[in-house]
Amino acid sequence: MRVGENLNAALHGLLESDPSAYVIGEDILDPYGGAFKITKGLSSRFPDRVLGTPISESGITGLAAGLALCGDAAVVEIMFGDFVALAFDQIVNFAAKSVTMYGSRVPIRMVVRCPTGGGRGYGPTHSQSLQKHFVGVPGLSVYEMSPLHDNRAVLDAMLASGGPCVFFEDKILYTRRVNDVGDLFRHDVVPGGGGGADVARVFLDDPEAADCVIIAPGGMVDRAVRAMRDLLLEQEVTCCLLVPSRLYPFDAEPLLPALRGARAVLVAEEGTAGGTWGSEVAHQIHRLMWKDLRRPVALVSSADSVIPTAAHLERAVLVQDSTIHDAVLEALRD
């Protein structure tokens, strides 16, 4: 199964099991089924609860927040995650605050889906990774789609949390196979204490005996695994990849056993540097493990630039497997 098919099945399952759930967005009705076909078939099965809308990200998200405030559940598709900036006010100043500002806790079951990231030549306004702009907002959770997590379980966890969530979906992953980590590595999932915070691990033999631990969100899995393969075959360097489903709030405690045995720790993300999720992860690890770390946590991010359309220029700006490969070697250098 492809990751996009898994997400489509998750949405079908949600609408079938929860009669109060709605899916809302632009061009999501059949036969189009969304820009990336993730909502294919939904409007045919559930015509009253799959709502095609005009082009207004703020209006769409405000509608979803209103439904959630009244007790329903709403999943919003932002056609390209770049445009979630137009819904920032509804998410941050209405949905996130509504959970607690009325004197008692009010469940706001809302998920804002954001197809995100580059690698397709879509250019500066359709290729960004804006996760960092939503990290640290009280009442708001941030998740990222992963090929190593089941989307139905993650979707259920987001809605069960009772607070609004932003779900970033790297567009490249839609066509990737679920749980594909190549022929050299194994993977498993470590429970993260609820709320959809489980952490997937990719490793060679022992996840707690790697030279370097790489922590990365779901969109980086393919690139990280390719870097791990090259490091192993060319340099005999072993890595363990940790992939959390929930980026914020983030809990570093379940990662500590793998981190303690490593010579280096590296956090990789596609967004640009400065006030990032990776910085938050590094801060937590430094606070919890400063006496055990052999060197500070290394950070890998994309260049401080708009994202070009030309393939060779886009590759020069975005994090590649070679970027991670070189950063691991640098982190391990004595």
Steps between C-alpha positions, in 0.01 A plus 500: 500500500616853422501763773239705312274194474543440873394857575202473265391179676539677836263777393248247368519316832454817701188611313356148521556465874418856612174650368598839645816526285535730199769540234527850355713654226547629147451258206471201733178365343496214248607455230794730581553373855745770604822625342679181613194267486501447877123562525414276205168320549403685818232726352338209316461303824429790736352781288354690797824509699763566234475868418662667200569866568597825331865609505527648848737325740395726784131434432551123470692480826257728680211276388685194629576667833134596536388144434753374756387759755146366462610141567567364152835390357650668195792416273612788277709453188718799413581433134863601546641543849653835404149647506444407865653841573168645384326299774751585774261729686217244507735226623704696755257767622173309482533120493801463732366752752145363498614185680549687829380861484133445586548413867504123454671273249316477166602221263598635158526194276658653193784386274651732238674292231789673323669336197848638542862495390699520178654254259237539228610821334196697615701811581515755782129521591407131483800321654559632852512316832337734752491275806708731717240776482252285696738358762442642847141623457304419820219255431626406153668171408723446196532163326678382189401209276742210497534188285565308822177594682145394416303809406174375651663460840656845474173659384310339786762621748481857370122513531504323838739763636213749514710781360562637150787338307698594192604194299788555258516249214816497289371476142781265396372240748161456331649262242742323736427153637395465863773359729762485224848541654698308241677167522759576768298640787222402736243721664264499796289749698559613859188618688528867584259536788175564314370778282641348185855565619638158403852500359603275211857367497709388200819316587747231394524259795466680833329842516684575823849433361531733199788738434258782424132554575310699238170657610281610212131548414320273255578696188872442550483119532600412143793740499618393844483128412700557181761690700510220760553242226790691346660562839480131584634367170765763440611601851376213721312760703175376657205731558162470669220716359227620738179630341238655731144532378422797722749783470347727764449459789819293486621257766865395478479249787418191284805577284755500781601130491602530135671836556717395794702248302564721196816695426296776331141620465367684196158654432405544133203695362409655168401842630743789526706566812392730781242428770432150370366169622855368478620773735231400751607134479866594547410716800315213669782255437760745631293556814446130567835359390763772522725289725476203264540673163843482340426808288206738443207383290556583132223663294436459126258725312446642155678810372380849594334554164177487306462162328583514128300319233799376298589150621873557543444825692228343715737216596764755599256670741317204658646239735616195303622158612852625427440790742414255778789270403755782527350637820525160670867468408564853624322427829707185553830671424725514808 
